[in-house]
Amino acid sequence: MTDSAIALDTYFGIKSGMTRVFDEQGNHVPVTVIKLIPNLITQVKTQDKEGYTAYQVGYAEKRESLLTKPIKGHLAKASVSQNLTQFSEVKVETADVASLGKALSLASFTPGTYIDVTGVSKGKGFAGVQKRYNFRGGPASHGSHFHRRVGSIGNRATPGRVFKNKKMPGHMGVDTKTIQNLTVFEINTEKGYLLIKGSVPGGKNGFIRIVKALKKQ
């Protein structure tokens, strides 16, 4: 990070997997390893122009041939040389136009800081109600023909339809999930990793959004 980096309560990284470490008392601590990647301000939204104040943060570098012309022009306008492909907005109370093109720092995420972590959960494909919603299921023996099926989903002719949000078989996973009140265990900007105590949503190499905890400070 450069001296001109700005500190926000948001940062984007890549989930590298899980491991374990030991604290000063020798206690075993399971941690998730987050790979630190460049986070750059690619657009500044102001009250006068957009009607609200926010920073657009760009991340996820790829080779130049994978960028579209509109994204190349957008990055060039922000004076960003990295080939970023993912963008997300962070609302702020005041936005400084001079921050355009600057990198985000990790000053807000010191060890012990409470954070909320958001990621896309692993996909499980088409799943039944026992796997998807933890239904108990029917009898396993004594000639039962009801094992893992849903069971009754309606009530005769009245109301004569299936209510919305009825728990039924369907696609499972690939949902945006947020785990609240996790803590930062360790941060190492030289080696480019951050350790979060506990598990976070998503699979390996998935993008993770880290923000200061909403409920704990």
N, C-alpha and C positions, 0 to 999 in steps of 0.2 A: 504494500500500500504506500502511496505517496503522501507527502506532507499536505497536499491539497485535498486529500480524501475527506469526505463529509460523513458524519455519523447519523444514521437513521435507525429507527427501531425495527427495521426489516432487513433481512439478508437472504439470498438464495444460494443453495449449495447442492451437491450431488451426494446421495446416499451410497457409501462404499461398502456397507455391510455392518456386521456386529462383531464385537470381541469383548474381552474382559480385562479389567485393570484392577489394581489394588490401591486403596487410599493409604493415608499416612498411618492409620491404625491397623493396617493389614487386612481390612475387610474387602471381600470380593465384590466388585461393582461391574454389572453388565452395562456396556455402553454401545451406542451407535456411532460409527465413524462417518463424519460428513466431510467430503472433499471441498475445500474452498476454491471458488472460481471467481473470475472478475465480474463485479457488479458495477455497471456504469450508468450514469444519468444520461438517457438518450432524448428526453424531452422534458421541458418544464411547463406545466399548465398553470395559468394565472387566472385570477378572478376577472380581470378585464376581458380576456380573450375567450376562455373556456367556461367561465362562470363558477369555477372552483379552483382550489390550489392543490396541486399534486405533482409528484415526480414520476416520470416513467423510467423504470429500471430495466436495462437490457442485460442479458446473460446468455449462457449456452453458446460457446464458440463453435463454429464449423468452418470447413474450408470454403473459400470464396465462391467456388463454382456452384455451391448449393444455395447461395443467396439470390433472391429475386431482385430485379431492378428497383422496385419501390423501397425495399428494405435497404439496399445499397445507398439510395439517395437519402433516406431517412438518417442513416448512420453518418453519411458525409455531412449532412446539415448540422449534426451534433458534434462534428469533428472527432468522431470515434473511429479509430483504425481497426479495432477488433471486429471480426465477422460474427456478430451476435444475431441469434435467431429467435430468442424468446424475450417477451416483453411483458411487464406487469406494472400496474400503477400503485403508488403508495401515497395516500392522502396525507397532507401536512397542513399545519395552521398557516404557515407562511412559506412561500417558495421563492428562492433566489435565482434569478435568471443566470447569474454568474456561475451557478453550479452545473450548467450544461456541460457534459463531457467528462465530468469528474467521477472518480471511483468512490464506492462506499467503503467506509472503514468498519471495523468490528469493535469499536470502542464501547458500544452498548452491550456487548455480550461477554462480559468478564466471567471467570469461573464462579459458580454459585448463583448466577442470574437465572430467574424464573422465565421460561419461554413457552410459547405455544408453537407447535410444529404442525405444518400442513403438508400432506402429500397425497398422491393417488394410490389407493389400495391395490393389492395384487388381484389380477383377474382370475376368477374360478370357473368361468364358463357358465353353462346352463346347470343349475343346481335345484334339487328338490327341497321340500320344506324342512326336512330334518337337518340337512346341512346348512341351509340358508337361514332358518329361523329357530333352529334347535327344538323342533317339535319332538314329542316323545315317541310317536309312532304307535302302531297297533301291536297286538300279541304276536309273538314270534312262532308259536307252536299251536297245538291242539286244533289243527285244521283251519286256522284263521287264514282268510284270503285278504286281510287288511294289514299290511306291514309298514310300508313307507309312504303310502299315498296321503293326499291332503285330508280326505274326509269330506263331510258336508260343507258346502260353501254358500248355501242359500236357505230360504225358509218358505217352501211351497209356492203358492201363486202370489203371496203377498210378502215382500214387495215385488216378487217376480223378476228380480235381477240380482246381480252380485254387487255388493257395495264396493265403492272405490277403496283402494289401499288394502284390500283383502290380502292376507299373506298367502301367496301361492308360489309354485315353482317358477323360476325365471332366471334371468342373467344375474350373476353374483360377482361382486368385486368391481374394480375400475371406478370407484367412487372417491370423491374428494373428502378426505378425513382429516380432522384436526385433533391432536392430542394436547391437552392443556396442562400447564403447570409442571412441565419437565424442567430440569436444571442443566446448565452448562457445566460439565465436569472439568474439561481442559480445552485450551485453545492454543494452537501452535501455528502462527502465521508464517514462520520460516519454512516449516515442512508442509504447510498447506492443509492442515486438518483441524477439525473441531470435534470434540467428544461430547455427546449428549447422554446423560444418564437415563437408561431405559431404552425401549424400542420406539420406533417412529413408523408411520404408515409407508407402504410402498415397497417395491423390490429394489434390487441392486441397480445402481446407475440411474435411479429415478430422481427427478428434481424435488427439492425440499424447500419450503418457505419457512423461515424462522423469524418470529416476531417476539417482542417483549410481551410477557404474560399479561393478559387482560385482567385476570382476577387476583393475581399476586404481584407484588412489587419487590 
